[in-house]
Amino acid sequence: MQDATTALQFVTAISNNEHMKKLEMKECGLGGNDLLEATLPYLHMLNSVNIGFNDITSKDDPCITSFIASNHPTVKLLNLGFSEFNDSDAIKFANALKKNSSIERLQLHGADMTEKGHAKINAVAGKRTLPKLIVSMKNAGPTRKATVPDAPNLLKYEHWRSLGYDRESSKALVNFQNILNYIGRGADEDCDPVRDCDFLFYKGWDRSRGLRGGLLTST
């Protein structure tokens, strides 16, 4: 999305389409500017809204919490994965969820929330009767373990963070190493090779540049 006007034209067209039920707007640069505020209110007629991987931060909380608290009956899934949320954001989301009885799945995986933040949201989700509210809040970080003998040493999540890579890139680099070495396949519910490849490509990594040699160190 280039600007709020373009974004508004896009979502207006969607809102006028009665057959549209699901929308994925990943990697559209919606976070940290006025794009999310311009688009999100128009997506209330959808069943599934995926706006993950958009560099969304705490600054975008007001429009997100307003969207949740508005309790739009059609919205069943809201994906905010890999956004820059912390425990303070968790409190705001928890308060908004108290006013929502329609969302059945909220995805906040890859955020910087701690167990304290998770507990705030889970406390609200646990009180929901019907429909049940399922919240995914798996943090970004090193998640793979070597499961094949004589596997090469992998550069850890903390290594990439120390080099200045952001949270999402560091996790994607760790995941990609494991994918290249057939490590941890099927061992992690968050394993998504296509997503990790696409995210690295989105961040400027050329998948044809010999990533194996550049990302791995041998024992």
SULNORQUI-V867206 format. One record per residue. N is the residue number from 0. OMEGA is omega as a letter, one per 40 degrees, with the letter a starting at -180 (* if undefined). Layout:
N;OMEGA  N;OMEGA
//
This chain:
0;a  1;a  2;a  3;a  4;i  5;i  6;a  7;i  8;a  9;a  10;i  11;i  12;i  13;a  14;i  15;a  16;a  17;a  18;a  19;a  20;a  21;i  22;i  23;i  24;i  25;i  26;i  27;i  28;a  29;a  30;i  31;i  32;a  33;a  34;a  35;i  36;a  37;a  38;a  39;a  40;a  41;a  42;a  43;a  44;a  45;i  46;a  47;a  48;a  49;i  50;i  51;i  52;a  53;i  54;i  55;a  56;i  57;i  58;a  59;a  60;a  61;a  62;i  63;a  64;i  65;i  66;a  67;a  68;i  69;i  70;i  71;a  72;a  73;a  74;a  75;i  76;i  77;a  78;i  79;a  80;i  81;i  82;a  83;a  84;i  85;a  86;i  87;i  88;a  89;i  90;a  91;i  92;i  93;i  94;i  95;a  96;i  97;a  98;a  99;i  100;a  101;a  102;a  103;i  104;i  105;a  106;i  107;a  108;i  109;i  110;i  111;i  112;i  113;i  114;i  115;i  116;i  117;a  118;i  119;a  120;a  121;i  122;i  123;a  124;a  125;a  126;i  127;i  128;i  129;e  130;i  131;i  132;i  133;a  134;i  135;a  136;a  137;a  138;i  139;i  140;a  141;a  142;a  143;i  144;a  145;a  146;i  147;a  148;i  149;i  150;i  151;i  152;a  153;i  154;a  155;i  156;a  157;i  158;a  159;i  160;a  161;i  162;i  163;i  164;i  165;a  166;a  167;i  168;a  169;i  170;a  171;i  172;i  173;a  174;a  175;i  176;a  177;i  178;a  179;a  180;i  181;a  182;i  183;i  184;i  185;a  186;a  187;a  188;a  189;a  190;i  191;a  192;a  193;i  194;a  195;i  196;a  197;a  198;i  199;i  200;i  201;a  202;i  203;i  204;i  205;a  206;a  207;a  208;i  209;a  210;a  211;a  212;a  213;a  214;a  215;i  216;a  217;i  218;*
//
